[in-house]
Amino acid sequence: MDTTGALLGPLAAFALLWATADAYDAVFVVSFCFGLLGMLMLVAFVPGPQEQATPKPPDRPAAPRAKALDLLRVPAFRRVLYAASLLGAATIGDAFLYLLLQRRLDFAIAWFPLLPLGAAAVYLLLAVPAGRLADRVGRRVPFLAGHLALLGGYVLLLAPTDGRRCSSASCSCSASSTPPPTAS
């Protein structure tokens, strides 16, 4: 649902800008109204927390910092922490990839806002097949495949070419950089 909103929101903004002859304030007002509508729906239709009997406090609560440091003693947690740190350090934000694409392909800046839209469309199209693949073979394979595709996009964008041969592959790779959630 989030990806659908990421796809439909910019399309609605472009349509509104086209219909109002570039009245950007209209986009902000309409966005504010939709946000306000969403908040009103949350308040009106989402029930609050149920009151429960007060639980007995523990005899000696551990400090939150001590609990966090205790996690570092667990080998499985350390492996995940190292892998997440390595992948996070090697991942470039999508906005930087879009800037590099715009510079390499030299397209009009007016088309620049459509790049995140294209990434959302590719992500939306790949989410269900990648999720089904993850259900069949486990989460590791699509996760690593997504990061290998992202690495391939980086290599294509940073290769010393004119960039025209790698534009669609780079957009696809940047959109698949985050594996979709799986039903586990």
N, C-alpha and C positions, 0 to 999 in steps of 0.2 A: 504494500500500500504506500509505503514511503517513496519507493522508486516511481510509482505511478504519479504521485504528487510532484516529484522532481521532474517528471516528464511533462505533465500537464500544466504546471505552474508557469514555466517560461513560455510555453505556447500561448497561454492565456494572456501573459504580459505582452508578448509580441502582437497578438491580435488587438489588445487594448491600445497599444501604442500606435498601431496602424490605423485603428478606427478614430483615434482622437488626435491625429496629426502630431505625434510625439509629445503628448502632454504627460510627462513623467509623474507629475503629482497625482494624476488619476491612478496610476499603477500603485502608488503608495497608499492612497485612500482605499482602493479596492482590497489591497493586501491587508490593511488594518481591519477592514470590515470582516473579511474572512477569518482573520485571527480572533477577533472579538466574538464572532459567531461560534467558533470552535471552543473558546473559553466558556461561553454561555451554555453550550451543549454539555461540556464537562461538568459544570456546576449543577445543571439541571438533571442530568441522566446518570452520572456516575455516583454510586452510593459511597458514603463516607466510611471510615473504618468502624467496625463493630466494636462496641464496648465489651471488654473482657474483664474478668476478675484480675485484680492486681497480682502479677506473679511475684513469688517470693524472691527477693534479691539474693544473689549468690553470696556465700560467706565471705569470699575475698575476690573481688573482681580483678582480673588481670588488666594491666595497662594496655591500651590499644597498640602502643609502640612495641611493647614486648611481644604481643601476638604477631605483629607484622614481622618482627625480626625472627621469631620462631619459624615462620614459613621458609626462611632462607636455609634452614637446616634440612628441609625436605628435598631430596635429590630430584624428584619429578618436577617440583615447583621451580627449582633452579634451572632445569633444562628448558622449561617453557619460558622463563624469564630471559634467559640468554637468547633463545630463538626469537622471541618477540622484540628484544632490544636490537638484534642484528637486522631483522627485517624492517623494523621501524626506522632504523638509521639509514637503511639503503633505499627507502621509499621516498620518492619525490612527490610533493603535492600535485594534484591534478592541474591546478591553476598554472603551475610552472610548466607543465607539459603543454598546456594550451598556448601559453606565451611562446614557447619554443616552436610549436607547430605554426603559429601565426607568423613568426619571424622566418622560419625555413620555407614556408609555402607562399609567403607574401600575398595573402588574401586580404581583402578589405576588412578594416577593423569593425565595420558594421556587422559582419558575420561572426565575429568573435564570441558573442553570447550564445551562439548555437552550439558551440563545442561541448559545454556541459550537457546540453540537451541530447546531443548525439551519444555522449557517454552514458547518460541515463537510459536511452533507448537500447543500447547494446547490453547494458546491465540487466534491463528488464527482460530482454529476449533470452539472455543466457541464464537467468536466475533459476528457472524451473529445471532445465536440463542439467545444470550443474548440481542442483540440489538432489535430483534423482540419482545422478552419478555418485554423489556423496553417500546417499542411502545404500547404494549397492556395494561400493568399494571402500567406504570409509571417508572421513573428512580430510584425511591427509593428502590424498591424491589430487582432488580439486584445489585444495589450498596451495599445494606446491605448484600445480599447473598454472594457477592464476598468477603466482609470483614469477614463474618462468616466463609467462606471456608478458608480464610487466617488464621484466628484464630485457626481453626481446624488443619491446617498444622503446626502452631506453637506448638500446644499441642502435636500433634503426634511426632514432632521432639524433643521436650523437655521432652517427657515422658521417664521414666527410663526403656526402653526396649533396645533390641539389634538394633532396627531401621529397621530391614529387613521387618517387617510386615507393615511398614508405608511408605515405600519409594515412591511408585507410587502415593499414596494419597497425600503425601507432595508435590511432584512435581506438581501435578494437582492443588493443593490449591495455591501454590506460583504463578503459571501461571495465575490463575484467580483472583489475588489480585486487579487488576485494572479493573473496569468494562469498557467494550467497549463503544465508543461513540455512541450516538443514533441520529437518524434522527428526530429532533424536529423542 
